[in-house]
Amino acid sequence: MPRRKEFTLLFLCLLTLLALPAVRSAQTTSINVDRVAAELEPEIRRMMLEGKVPSCAAALISGDRVVWSGGYGYSNVWARTTAVPSTVYLIGSTFKAMSTVALLQQMEMGKFKLDDRVSGYLTEFKIQNEDASNPVTFRHLLTHTSGLPADFGPHSVWGDTAPPPLKEYLSKSLKVAGPPLKAEVYSNMAYSLIAYMVEKFSGVPYKKYIQEHVWNQLEMTSTTFAPEGDVEERLSIPYVIDPKTGAQVATQRLKAQVWPAGLVYGTVLDQANWLIANLNGGVFKGKRIIGEQTLEQMMTLQYEKFKGPVEGIWGNETAGFGLTWWVQVRNGERYFAHSGSVPGYTAFLLGNRDSKLGFAILTNGNRAHPHLFKLADRAIDIMKANTRTQ
C-alpha cells in the first residue's frame, strides 16, 4: 500500500507539472554596431556633401539605449571646430512634440479633453474671428487644422527688438484665417497657444514646467531655451548657402515671437533620450512621463481626409499628423517622425515603433530636410539588417 500511495503522489505531481505553461527564454536583440557604423558613415558624409551641411551630430537608438553616436564636419568652419555628439544645435520644431507631452500631462490630470473648445478656457483674450458654431479644439491645435496661421516674427538675438511676452503676443495676434479642418496649415502660432495653456492649466511658468516635467525627467541636461555656461561654449554656428557663390556663410541667430514652437537648443544625445521615451511607451529609465494610451494617440493618424505626405515633403500615401508627431506605415511597420528648421539649422527625428529603433540628427545646415529624411530611412534599414534576435 505505501508504494501504491507513493506512485499515485508521483503521478499527480507529474500531471501538475504538465499542466503548467511552458517557460520560454526571453528574446533579446543585438546589433552589430561596428558594421552599422561602417555602413552608415559614408551615407552621412554623402548627405553632408549633397546637402551642403557644414556639420552634424547623429545618434542611433535600439530599445531603451543609445547604441552609437558620432559627430562630423565643423560646427564652426572658420575656427575648424570639429563637431561631436555633445555639440549644441538649435533643435527647431522637433521640440513641438515635447510641448505636446506637457499639455497632454495636463489632460491626463483631467484639466481638459482633446475635443473641448479652447476658447472655453481662455479668460484674458479670445481667438479672434472664431465661429462659435465651429470652434477651435485642442485636437485642431495639435494637428495643424485649427485655421491659425503659420507666423514666426523673427528678431535678431543681438538686435534692438525682442519677442513680446507670450500673453501680449497672443492677445494681439491670435486670429484664425479660416475655419478648423478646412486645410492643414502648419501653425507655429498654435504651439504658442499650447504653451500658454500649459502655463494656465499647471499654474507654473511654461519654461519652468518644461524643464521640470520633461527635460529633467529625461536627463536632457543640455537642452535649453537660452544657452548659458558650457552649453553656450558648445554652440554650433548657423550657416546658409550664398546664392551667388554657393559657399557656406554664417548667418545671424534668431529669436521669434513664436518661440515655444521650436526656438530651443540641445544636443543629439538629449534628442536620443527623448526618442527612447517615445519608443518605450512613454517611459525613460523606469520613469513614466506620459501615459501609454496618450502616447498611442500622439502616434495615431488623426484625420483620414488629410492623409498623404506631411507638408508635401515627408512620408508616403499612409502618412499624416498624429498629435504633433508625423506618422506613416512603411514596409508594413509603423514610424513616427518630426523635423526642425530655423535659418542655419535643420534637425530630424525618426522612430520605428515595431522594431524600437530610432535615429536622431542635428545639423547646422540650412533647409537640408530631404537629405536628412533619406539618411534617416537608410540608418533604420542598416540597423534592421544588422540586428540579430537571440
C-alpha positions in Angstrom: 0.0 0.0 0.0 2.7 2.6 0.8 4.3 2.0 -2.6 1.0 2.5 -4.3 0.4 5.8 -2.5 3.9 6.9 -3.4 3.2 6.1 -7.1 -0.1 7.9 -7.0 1.5 11.0 -5.5 4.3 11.0 -8.1 1.8 10.6 -10.9 -0.2 13.6 -9.6 2.9 15.7 -9.4 3.8 14.9 -13.0 0.3 15.8 -14.1 0.6 19.2 -12.3 3.9 19.9 -14.0 2.5 19.1 -17.4 -0.4 21.4 -16.8 2.0 24.4 -16.1 2.6 26.8 -19.1 5.9 26.2 -20.9 8.7 28.5 -19.9 10.3 30.2 -22.9 13.5 32.0 -22.9 13.1 35.8 -23.3 14.2 37.0 -26.7 16.8 39.7 -26.9 18.3 41.5 -29.8 21.8 42.6 -30.5 23.1 45.0 -33.1 26.5 44.7 -34.8 27.4 48.3 -34.1 30.7 48.3 -35.8 29.2 47.1 -39.0 26.3 49.6 -38.7 28.8 52.5 -38.2 30.9 51.3 -41.2 27.9 51.3 -43.4 26.3 54.5 -42.1 29.3 56.8 -42.0 29.7 57.0 -45.8 26.0 57.8 -46.0 26.4 60.6 -43.5 29.3 62.1 -45.5 27.3 61.8 -48.7 24.4 63.6 -47.1 26.7 66.5 -45.9 28.2 66.9 -49.4 24.9 66.8 -51.3 23.0 68.9 -48.7 26.0 71.4 -48.2 25.9 70.7 -44.5 28.9 72.0 -42.6 28.5 69.6 -39.6 26.1 67.2 -37.9 25.8 65.1 -34.8 23.8 61.8 -35.1 22.7 59.0 -32.7 21.2 55.5 -33.1 18.8 54.1 -30.6 17.8 50.4 -30.0 15.2 49.7 -27.5 16.0 51.8 -24.4 19.6 52.7 -25.1 21.8 54.7 -27.4 24.0 52.2 -29.3 26.0 54.7 -31.3 26.7 58.4 -31.7 29.1 60.5 -33.7 29.9 64.0 -34.9 31.1 65.0 -38.4 32.3 68.2 -40.0 32.9 71.6 -38.5 30.5 73.2 -36.1 32.5 76.4 -36.6 34.0 76.4 -40.1 36.2 79.5 -39.5 37.7 78.0 -36.3 37.7 74.5 -37.7 35.9 73.2 -34.6 35.1 69.5 -35.0 31.5 68.5 -34.3 31.0 65.9 -31.6 27.8 64.3 -30.0 27.8 67.0 -27.3 27.8 69.9 -29.8 24.8 72.1 -29.3 22.4 72.9 -32.2 19.1 74.6 -32.5 16.5 71.7 -32.5 13.7 73.6 -34.0 10.2 72.0 -34.3 11.4 68.7 -33.0 10.6 70.4 -29.7 6.8 70.7 -30.6 6.1 67.1 -29.5 7.8 67.8 -26.1 5.5 70.7 -25.7 2.6 68.4 -26.6 3.6 66.0 -23.9 3.5 68.9 -21.4 0.0 69.8 -22.5 -1.3 66.2 -22.5 0.1 65.7 -19.0 -2.5 68.3 -18.0 -5.2 66.4 -19.9 -4.3 63.2 -18.0 -4.9 65.2 -14.8 -8.4 66.0 -16.0 -7.9 69.6 -16.9 -9.4 69.4 -20.4 -10.4 66.9 -23.1 -9.0 66.8 -26.7 -12.2 67.9 -28.3 -13.0 70.7 -25.9 -13.3 74.2 -27.3 -10.1 76.0 -26.5 -11.8 79.4 -26.1 -13.8 77.9 -23.2 -10.6 78.0 -21.1 -9.4 81.5 -22.2 -10.2 84.4 -20.0 -7.6 87.1 -20.8 -8.2 87.1 -24.5 -10.1 85.1 -27.1 -9.4 83.6 -30.6 -10.3 86.4 -32.9 -12.6 85.6 -35.9 -13.6 82.3 -34.4 -17.0 80.9 -35.4 -18.7 79.8 -32.1 -20.6 77.1 -34.0 -17.3 75.7 -35.4 -14.8 76.3 -32.7 -11.1 75.5 -32.4 -10.4 72.5 -30.3 -7.2 71.2 -28.7 -7.1 68.4 -31.3 -7.2 71.0 -34.0 -4.2 72.8 -32.4 -2.2 69.6 -32.3 -2.9 68.6 -35.9 -2.4 72.0 -37.7 -6.0 72.1 -38.6 -7.1 75.0 -36.4 -7.2 77.7 -39.1 -4.5 79.6 -37.2 -1.7 80.9 -39.5 2.0 79.8 -39.5 3.6 83.1 -38.2 7.2 83.4 -37.0 8.0 87.0 -36.1 11.9 86.9 -36.2 14.1 89.1 -34.0 17.9 89.1 -34.2 19.4 87.8 -31.0 21.7 90.9 -30.9 19.2 93.3 -32.4 17.3 96.1 -30.8 14.0 94.3 -30.6 12.8 91.2 -28.7 9.8 89.0 -28.7 6.9 90.3 -26.6 5.7 88.3 -23.5 3.6 85.3 -24.6 0.3 86.7 -23.3 0.9 90.0 -25.1 1.8 88.3 -28.4 -1.4 86.1 -28.3 -3.6 88.9 -27.2 -2.7 90.9 -30.3 -2.1 88.1 -32.9 -4.3 85.2 -32.0 -6.7 85.2 -35.0 -7.9 82.4 -37.3 -7.5 82.8 -41.0 -10.2 80.2 -41.8 -12.4 77.5 -40.1 -11.0 74.4 -38.5 -10.5 71.3 -40.6 -10.7 73.2 -43.9 -7.0 72.6 -44.5 -3.7 71.7 -42.9 -1.7 74.8 -42.3 1.5 74.3 -40.3 1.0 76.7 -37.4 3.7 77.9 -35.1 1.1 80.2 -33.5 -0.9 77.2 -32.4 2.0 75.9 -30.4 2.5 79.3 -28.8 -1.1 78.9 -27.6 -0.3 75.4 -26.4 2.5 76.8 -24.3 0.1 79.4 -22.8 -2.4 76.7 -22.0 0.3 74.6 -20.3 1.1 77.6 -18.1 -2.6 78.3 -17.4 -3.5 74.7 -16.5 -0.5 74.0 -14.4 -0.1 77.3 -12.7 3.7 77.1 -13.4 5.6 79.3 -15.8 5.9 77.5 -19.1 9.7 77.3 -19.3 9.9 76.1 -15.7 7.3 73.5 -16.4 9.1 72.1 -19.4 12.4 72.0 -17.5 10.9 70.2 -14.5 8.4 67.8 -16.1 10.0 66.9 -19.4 13.7 67.7 -19.7 14.7 66.9 -16.1 12.7 63.6 -16.3 14.6 62.6 -19.4 18.0 63.8 -18.2 18.2 66.3 -21.1 20.8 68.3 -19.3 22.0 70.3 -22.4 18.6 71.3 -23.8 17.5 74.9 -23.1 15.6 77.9 -24.3 18.6 80.2 -23.5 22.2 78.7 -23.8 24.4 79.6 -20.9 27.7 78.5 -19.5 29.2 75.3 -21.0 26.1 74.9 -23.2 26.9 78.2 -24.9 30.6 77.1 -25.3 29.4 74.1 -27.3 27.1 76.1 -29.7 27.5 75.5 -33.4 27.4 78.4 -35.8 24.3 78.6 -38.2 25.1 78.5 -41.9 23.2 79.2 -45.1 24.3 79.0 -48.7 25.2 82.2 -50.5 23.0 82.1 -53.6 25.7 83.9 -55.7 28.8 81.8 -54.8 27.3 78.6 -53.4 29.6 78.9 -50.4 28.5 78.2 -46.8 28.3 81.5 -44.9 27.5 82.2 -41.3 24.1 83.7 -40.7 22.5 85.6 -37.7 21.0 83.9 -34.8 17.3 84.5 -34.3 14.7 84.7 -31.7 11.0 84.6 -32.6 7.6 85.7 -31.4 6.5 82.1 -31.6 9.5 80.9 -29.6 7.5 78.0 -27.9 7.2 76.4 -31.4 10.9 75.5 -31.5 13.4 78.2 -30.5 15.2 75.6 -28.4 18.8 74.4 -28.3 20.1 71.0 -27.4 22.4 68.0 -28.2 21.8 64.9 -30.2 22.3 62.8 -27.0 19.4 64.7 -25.4 17.3 64.1 -28.5 18.2 60.4 -28.2 16.8 60.3 -24.7 13.6 61.9 -26.0 13.3 59.2 -28.7 13.9 56.5 -26.1 10.9 57.6 -24.1 8.7 57.7 -27.3 10.0 54.2 -28.4 9.2 52.7 -25.0 5.6 53.7 -24.3 6.4 57.0 -22.6 8.9 55.5 -20.1 12.5 56.5 -19.6 14.7 54.6 -17.1 11.7 53.4 -15.3 10.1 56.9 -15.1 6.8 57.4 -16.9 6.4 60.9 -18.4 3.2 60.3 -20.3 0.5 57.6 -20.3 0.9 54.7 -22.8 -2.6 55.3 -24.2 -2.0 59.0 -24.5 1.3 58.4 -26.4 -0.6 55.9 -28.7 -3.0 58.8 -29.6 0.0 61.0 -30.4 1.2 58.4 -32.8 -2.2 57.6 -34.4 -3.3 59.4 -37.7 -6.0 61.8 -36.6 -7.7 62.8 -39.9 -8.0 60.4 -42.8 -9.1 63.3 -45.1 -5.6 64.8 -44.9 -3.7 61.5 -45.4 -0.6 61.7 -47.6 2.9 63.2 -47.4 3.2 65.6 -44.5 3.7 69.1 -45.7 4.2 67.5 -49.1 7.8 66.7 -48.1 7.8 63.5 -45.8 6.2 60.1 -45.9 4.1 58.1 -48.3 0.4 57.8 -49.0 -0.2 56.5 -45.5 1.4 59.5 -43.8 -0.2 62.3 -41.8 -0.3 64.0 -38.5 -0.9 62.2 -35.2 -1.0 64.6 -32.3 2.0 66.6 -33.4 4.1 63.6 -34.4 4.2 62.7 -38.1 3.2 59.1 -38.7 3.3 56.6 -41.5 3.5 52.9 -42.3 6.5 51.9 -44.4 7.1 48.3 -45.4 4.4 47.2 -43.0 6.0 48.9 -40.0 4.9 51.9 -38.0 7.0 55.0 -38.0 6.9 58.4 -36.3 9.0 61.5 -37.1 9.4 65.2 -37.0 11.8 67.7 -38.4 13.0 71.1 -37.2 14.2 74.1 -39.2 15.3 77.6 -38.4 17.6 79.6 -40.7 21.0 77.9 -40.4 19.9 74.7 -38.7 18.0 71.5 -39.7 17.1 68.6 -37.4 15.3 65.3 -37.8 14.0 62.5 -35.6 12.7 59.1 -36.8 11.5 56.2 -34.8 10.3 52.7 -35.8 7.7 51.6 -33.3 7.8 47.9 -34.2 11.5 47.3 -34.1 12.1 50.0 -31.4 14.9 51.6 -33.5 15.5 55.3 -33.7 17.7 57.9 -35.4 18.3 61.4 -34.4 20.4 64.1 -36.2 21.1 67.7 -35.7 22.9 69.9 -38.2 24.0 73.5 -38.9 22.9 73.2 -42.5 20.1 75.2 -43.9 16.9 73.6 -45.2 18.5 70.2 -45.5 15.2 68.3 -45.0 15.2 65.9 -48.0 18.8 64.8 -47.3 18.1 64.1 -43.7 14.9 62.2 -44.5 16.8 59.9 -46.9 19.6 59.4 -44.5 17.2 58.5 -41.6 15.5 55.9 -43.6 18.8 54.4 -44.6 20.0 54.4 -41.0 17.0 52.5 -39.8 17.3 50.0 -42.6 21.0 49.5 -41.9 20.2 48.8 -38.2 17.5 46.3 -39.1 19.8 44.5 -41.5 22.4 44.2 -38.7 20.1 43.2 -35.8 20.1 39.6 -34.6 17.4 38.1 -32.3 18.9 35.7 -29.7 
